[in-house]
């Protein structure tokens, strides 16, 4: 089912790129994806759901990449900001977000379906909030009153650049834009930190966005890193009788750590490694917590 949905999305992206959103019909999307029009409606209620699905895919990928970035030990603030900006830009380009930029506001786009509208806004809010959280994490809580303003400025620069140059962007141009965003971020942060009490700001919170408590992949990444260290320490300090057995478990944890810190880990390999480690009762609790953070634990756990 997921492969069929992806076929439809990829077909829609190709057609939106050539014809634009409004000039593309459901029938054309279905034909481009190799299925009948009726089959389209097995996966989507209508064309207006496609931008929402694209947003969800983008959000999931960015969340996964943030968690992988923040799982890495000993990141400097410069490393964090550079890594975050790079992964954000690459995902915007790879997921062809610029194809949605000529659409009206989400509330106008899907106003006939209140549930879709609310869902779209929640996902949009997550994407904005992660930029804000990254800025506060790197520059400290003193910029918090200005973090939303900084977010809107940076996002505006990024979206306008991508709007005009997305079809020409590659790793080199993404790095150039990353360096400019880093320069702009540092400049805005310095201005905020050196402010006087009379320095104005527009938003201490984004009143036009819904109030919610989205997941925090920054903290999840840090937790993954801490739990991996706990696994290593548990084995190192264990009183297992066999030295060879201890070394074998250390090698398994090293493999687990290498795979878990990837942006796109092999879930099958992770499951196999956890299954081996959980043979030791003293490692089961840490393994369980790690599996939950890596989305490997069953939903009922």
BELBELQUI-V81657 format. One record per pair of residues at least 12 apart in sequence whose ideal C-beta (glycine too) atoms are under 7 Angstrom apart, sorted by the first residue. I is the first residue (numbers start at 0). J is the second residue. If there is no record, write none. Layout:
BEGIN
i-><I	I>
j-><J	J>
END
This chain:
BEGIN
i-><3	4	6	6	7	7	7	7	7	8	8	8	10	10	10	11	11	12	12	13	14	14	14	15	16	19	20	20	25	25	25	47	47	47	48	50	50	50	51	51	51	53	53	54	54	54	55	56	57	57	57	58	58	58	60	60	61	61	61	61	61	62	62	63	64	64	64	65	65	65	65	65	66	66	66	66	67	67	67	67	68	68	68	68	69	69	69	69	70	70	70	70	70	71	71	72	76	79	79	80	80	80	80	81	81	83	84	84	84	85	85	88	88	88	88	89	91	92	92	92	92	97	97	97	100	100	105	105	105	120	120	121	121	124	124	124	124	125	127	127	127	127	128	130	130	130	131	131	131	132	132	134	134	134	134	136	138	141	142	142	142	144	144	145	145	147	147	147	147	148	148	148	149	152	153	153	153	156	156	157	160	219	222	223	223	223	226	226	226	227	227	229	230	230	230	231	233	233	233	234	234	234	237	248	251	251	251	254	255	255	259	266	269	269	270	273	273	273>
j-><42	42	32	33	28	32	39	42	43	49	52	53	28	31	32	28	49	95	98	31	27	28	31	98	98	101	101	102	39	45	46	108	109	115	115	99	102	108	115	118	119	94	99	119	122	123	122	94	90	94	96	122	125	126	90	94	86	87	90	126	129	214	216	262	86	90	262	83	129	216	217	220	216	219	220	223	220	260	261	262	82	83	86	220	216	217	220	221	220	223	224	259	260	224	260	224	137	136	137	133	137	181	184	177	181	133	177	180	181	173	177	157	173	176	177	173	161	161	165	168	173	161	162	165	158	162	119	120	123	208	209	209	211	208	209	211	213	213	150	154	205	208	213	150	153	154	146	147	150	215	217	146	149	150	184	217	188	192	188	191	192	200	203	191	200	202	203	204	205	200	201	202	187	187	180	183	184	180	183	180	176	292	292	259	289	292	285	288	289	256	259	285	252	282	285	252	281	282	285	248	249	252	281	276	272	275	276	272	269	272	293	295	293	295	295	286	290	295>
END
